[in-house]
Every structure is written in structure tokens, then in C-alpha cells.
Amino acid sequence: MMGKRDPRQIEFGDFQTPDALAEQVVSVLKARGVKPASVVEPTCGLAAFIIAAVRGFGSARRVIGLEINADYFAKADARLLNEPRRPVVDLRLADFFSFDWPVVIRELPEPVLLLGNPPWVTSSGLGAMGGTNLPEKSNFQGHRGLDAITGKGNFDIAEWILIRLLEAASGRRATLAMLVKTSTARRVLSHAWRFKMPIERAAVYEIDAANHFDVGVSACLLVCDLGPSPGPTEADLFDLDSPTVHKGTIGYRDGALVADARAFDRLRRFIAEGDGDDALRWRSGVKHDCSAVMELRRVGDGVFLNGLGEKVRLEPDFVFPMMKGSDVASGRVRLGERWMIVPQRSTSDDTSRMCETAPRTWDYLVNHGEALDRRGSSIYRKRPRFAVFGIGPYTFSPWKVAVCGLYKRLAFATVGPMEGRPVVFDDTVYHLSFDTEAEARTVAELLNSADGREFFNAFTFWDAKRPITVDVLRRLDLRGFARACGKESCLVGRSIDTREENGLF
Ligand SMILES: C[S@@+](CC[C@H](N)C(=O)[O-])C[C@H]1O[C@@H](n2cnc3c(N)ncnc32)[C@H](O)[C@@H]1O
């Protein structure tokens, strides 16, 4: 993981490319058939790419390098002194954002290669440090479709630079080849495909960023070949260290990026329309934002230990067996160990009634009222005291199929009641709710089947912080999928509202 860094290094997103990596990139590009007449390195730092390019691309008649940092510029200049092909290099101490890129690129001989490793920083990261290394506001706001990629408030500088360069090079024979965070590469591709930029062919080569840059993020070499018209909205995936071994294909389908274009194309008939089937709706686990008070371990009959190390005797009414995301993901369930206080059955329930129905639990919550009242999230404002979220009749259904959003593998677990009480989950878990064990087991089997996993894999980018999202889960038309697998009759499909009466308490 990243050690302590100089704030200036952060402001300028400064991660210099090792020479060996720059050489490796150039040789992969050559193997792809890249033979540039001119090369542009827009933020060249210590010139690793400039040197690799002048040595590797004998075809390059012009090589332009820009760098904002005077110290780096001087060092880059010195490094180039003894290069036999120094005369083709035009090194400039300049700011990327002050350049008229369409004009610069228009004047270069074709094919043009835009090569480098732009700053790894976001505008809000800069703002937090008082940094100023940002594009001019007027430029920035006039940029086509930029709101869509920046979400207005925060944006990734590398993403901005790449889109700017792709736009500037559109209409020319050019290749963009840049080292960026994988998430940046995906956003750039998504933007380019959305706006029908003339990318004929694209590829993503994953790199070992921890090894090369000492950072704990997923990073890659993004390659986009520009031509007269757009090609398929797909990019092939490779590892830079095994550049001929095809690992998969990401793509742009129905207005969104998909992680596996082939799987998507094969299984697209199972995509749910609209909001889907309410009785088979994925829900998040319970959100309470106060685990030290609300999550407990049972140490005796009706006696629990909270996260503060306090022993407390509680009525059974509002205490439920719970599973955390890690329990669901690992399948190592030790039911009966963890418990959660769920003071409501719906978010509008008046919790103060507990004072009479479960006075010990009420006293416990009042005694920890300060911690609960301090919960920062606005969702608790104007709600009954001690309110929780992510609850409804589905929380109290006896049978569930659950998956943890934080883990890097798809494993759907069937979870049944314990001691006659429904099991609840923390808010890293998504689940479906059922009345019967048979329904839950059938659905878990369907979701864990090869096609079920492949469907979700088509939408899941495993390097994301929370790879499995409720939106991805909700994309599957479970009833249609069950029908195609000959299992529809196993889904009773009763409205979840009737489950409240049948649910176990
Ligand atoms: C991630 S480093 C990579 C440097 C070089 N491209 C390489 O591959 O080694 C980003 C570089 O961008 C430079 N930089 C940051 N903002 C810039 C700007 N507005 N214009 C030009 N260069 C800039 C930084 O000083 C730093 O050298």
C-alpha cells in the first residue's frame, strides 16, 4: 500500500513510470502494429516514455514532451542529452491545461501516438490540499458531456486529460496509450463509446501497480486506436506481462459498461425490465450505524455482551440472530453467536412503545442514547429515536438467500431461521426473502448455477470497492431465469406483505 507521500507529489498526481515499464509498454504497442510518425507525451515527468519512444519507434519523426514541474523538466532534458535521436524531441516546460490540443495534434504527421502516464489525482483530492493544478473553469464547463463523467463536483484529472486528447485526435489516425487507474480507463471508454468517438479498436492491459508504483489501486495501460469511424464498443483485456493471452472483453451495451460483453450478449434475455418483481426484490441488510450498541454476542440465556464489553439482560422481542457480510461470504456460519437489536419492524414504528413491551431493552437503548443520537447520517433525522434502516416485512421472513457486496466472489447462501427466529444481516449483505425453505434453496441453486454466476459476472467489475451492488443483482429477471431453467413452479411468488403474518418473531 501507499506510504507517506509529499503533498506536491499528490497535487501533481506524480507517479513516475519506471524505465523498464515504459519500455515494456512500447514493445507491446509495437506488437499491436503501432508505428507512429509522431509521439506526444503530455505530462512527461522524468521522460521515461520519451526515451522509450525515441529508442523503440524508429518511425517517429517528431516527439513532443510537456512537463509542468521545472525540476523534472531539467532532469528530463539532462537524461535526453546523450540520446542519439535527441533532435527529434521537442521538450517543453508547460501546463497541459493551457494547450490548444486540437491545433497541436492537427499539425503533427500521422499516425500520432499519445503516450504517457497522466496525473493520478482527483479534483476534490486537489481541493482538499488547496492545490491549483486544474483545468481552467471555462474550458472545463464548456467540455462536451463532461457533467456526465464528472458528476459535476469531483472528477479525475487523468480522465479529463484522456477525454480531451481523444477529442482532439478524433478525425486523425492516432493511438492513445496511457497508464491510468483501471476505474479511469473504464470511465474514459464509457464516455468515448457513449459519445460515439471514432475508436476503431480498444484494449486494456492490466499492470501490477503495487509493484511498479507502490500503490494499492488497480491500474492498466489503456490503448485506443482512432480511425475514420467507430468500431465495436468493446475492449479486449490482457495482462501487460502476458500481452497475447486474451482474458476477456468489456463492452458498452444498452447505455452502460459491462464487464463481460460475451456473457452479456449470451444472457441478455434475462435482464429484468423496469423495477422487476416486487416479491423477488433484492434488499439490503439492516443499517444502524452503531454496532458497539446494536450488535451483541450471547453469553447466557437472555444475556448479551455488547461491543463496549458490557453485559446486558434483554427481552427476546427485539433481539435477532444476525450474520455479518463476512459470515455470508465465507459460509462459515456460527449461528447463535451474533445478535442484533432491531427496535422496529418498519422504519416508521414508534420505538417508545418498547418502554412498556420490552422495558429492559428500552432502558439499554436509553442508557446508550447519546451514542445512538450522535449517528451522523441524515437518514436518522426526523425519525423515531433509535430508528434503524433497511427494514420491512422482508427482514422478518424466515428464509433468505444472501450475498455479501464487499467480497470478491459470488456465493449465494441459503439462510434459515434460528431458534424459531428470522436471521437478520448487516448492511453489507443483500438478500431475497422467502416463506419456505424449498423456495430459498431453489433460488440459491439457480443463482449459484454456471449461468447465474455468468449473468452477474457480466456486470461485475471485481476490482471495485463494493463489486456486487444491488443494481447488478436487480438486473436479473429471476422469474424468467427460473422459467428457462424449468424451475418457475418452485417460486410461489406470494406478495411480501402477506409474509408479515407468516413471518417468525
Ligand atoms: C503520473 S506522473 C507521470 C510522469 C510521466 N508521464 C511518466 O510516465 O513517468 C504525472 C506527471 O504529470 C506532471 N503534471 C501534473 N500536472 C501537469 C500539468 N498540468 N501539465 C503538465 N504536466 C503535469 C507531474 O509533474 C508528473 O511528472
The ligand as a Gaussian input file, in Angstrom:
#p B3LYP/6-31G(d) Opt

LIG

0 1
 C        1.899000      10.212000     -13.019000
 S        3.267000      11.280000     -13.302000
 C        3.906000      10.525000     -14.725000
 C        5.062000      11.171000     -15.338000
 C        5.466000      10.582000     -16.679000
 N        4.355000      10.699000     -17.613000
 C        5.864000       9.152000     -16.524000
 O        5.177000       8.312000     -17.126000
 O        6.800000       8.860000     -15.822000
 C        2.407000      12.712000     -13.813000
 C        3.287000      13.849000     -14.240000
 O        2.426000      14.898000     -14.679000
 C        3.026000      16.128000     -14.349000
 N        1.955000      17.123000     -14.389000
 C        0.995000      17.336000     -13.457000
 N        0.167000      18.310000     -13.834000
 C        0.598000      18.720000     -15.062000
 C        0.143000      19.711000     -15.953000
 N       -0.925000      20.475000     -15.657000
 N        0.798000      19.875000     -17.121000
 C        1.894000      19.117000     -17.425000
 N        2.378000      18.165000     -16.593000
 C        1.746000      17.981000     -15.429000
 C        3.604000      15.855000     -12.976000
 O        4.600000      16.812000     -12.628000
 C        4.171000      14.447000     -13.161000
 O        5.504000      14.488000     -13.634000

